């Protein structure tokens, strides 16, 4: 069955910059700065306007929290976000490899005669 093309996910870019700024509690210019710095990468509309997803809004809030509550500068926040992304990618890779190892162990047990 094909996925519904109208189904919205957390990654669907739907919020224009003014709405995203309001939802994140930030000024639209701050969102533009975060985009320029690569902290958040919103989607683009046909007219090249920024469109933010629900996940982008959560990320904007996290950037603001790290900045205000922990006093981390934007370069530090960018590095933290990069490391978190890499950590997630590596965890996914570990899980994939564990599955492969389990499958190979099962194949070895199945094909080798008992000792």
C-alpha positions in Angstrom: 0.0 0.0 0.0 1.4 3.4 -0.9 2.0 6.1 1.7 -0.5 8.9 1.8 1.1 11.8 0.0 -0.8 14.2 2.2 0.4 12.7 5.5 2.3 15.1 7.6 5.3 13.9 9.7 7.6 15.7 12.1 9.9 16.4 9.2 7.3 17.9 6.9 8.2 21.6 6.4 4.9 23.5 6.9 5.6 26.6 9.0 6.6 29.9 7.5 9.3 31.8 9.3 6.9 34.1 11.2 4.9 31.2 12.6 8.0 29.1 13.3 9.6 32.1 15.2 6.4 32.5 17.3 6.3 28.7 18.1 9.9 28.7 19.0 9.7 32.0 21.0 12.3 33.7 18.9 12.5 36.6 16.5 12.4 35.8 12.8 15.8 37.4 12.3 17.2 34.9 14.9 15.9 32.1 12.7 17.6 33.6 9.7 20.9 33.8 11.6 20.6 30.2 12.8 20.0 29.1 9.2 23.0 31.1 7.9 25.2 29.5 10.6 23.9 26.0 9.8 22.3 25.4 13.2 18.9 24.7 11.6 18.3 23.9 7.9 14.6 24.6 7.0 13.0 23.4 3.8 12.3 25.9 1.1 9.0 26.8 -0.7 8.8 27.2 -4.4 9.5 30.9 -3.9 12.6 30.0 -1.8 11.0 31.1 1.5 12.0 29.2 4.5 9.6 26.4 5.7 10.1 24.9 9.1 9.0 21.4 10.3 7.9 20.4 13.8 11.4 18.9 14.3 13.0 22.2 13.3 10.9 24.0 15.9 12.1 21.6 18.6 15.7 22.1 17.4 15.2 25.9 17.6 14.0 25.6 21.2 17.0 23.4 22.1 19.4 25.9 20.6 17.8 28.7 22.6 17.8 26.5 25.8 21.5 25.7 25.4 22.3 29.4 24.8 20.2 30.8 27.6 20.3 28.2 30.3 23.9 27.0 29.8 25.6 30.0 28.3 26.9 28.1 25.3 27.8 30.2 22.3 26.5 29.4 18.8 29.7 27.8 17.7 29.6 25.5 20.7 25.9 24.7 20.1 26.7 23.9 16.4 29.4 21.4 17.6 27.1 19.8 20.1 24.4 19.3 17.5 26.9 17.8 15.1 28.2 15.4 17.8 24.6 14.4 18.7 23.8 13.7 15.0 27.0 11.7 14.6 26.2 9.8 17.9 22.8 8.9 16.6 24.2 7.8 13.2 26.8 5.6 15.0 24.1 4.1 17.3 22.1 3.2 14.2 25.2 1.6 12.6 25.9 -0.4 15.7 22.3 -1.7 15.8 22.5 -2.6 12.1 25.8 -4.4 12.6 24.4 -6.3 15.7 21.6 -7.5 13.5 24.0 -8.7 10.9 26.1 -10.5 13.5 23.1 -12.2 14.9 22.0 -13.3 11.5 25.5 -14.6 10.7 25.7 -16.5 14.0 22.3 -18.1 13.2 23.5 -19.1 9.8 26.7 -20.6 11.2 24.7 -22.6 13.8 22.3 -23.8 11.2 24.9 -24.9 8.6 27.6 -26.4 10.8 27.2 -29.9 12.1 27.1 -30.2 15.9 30.5 -30.6 17.5 
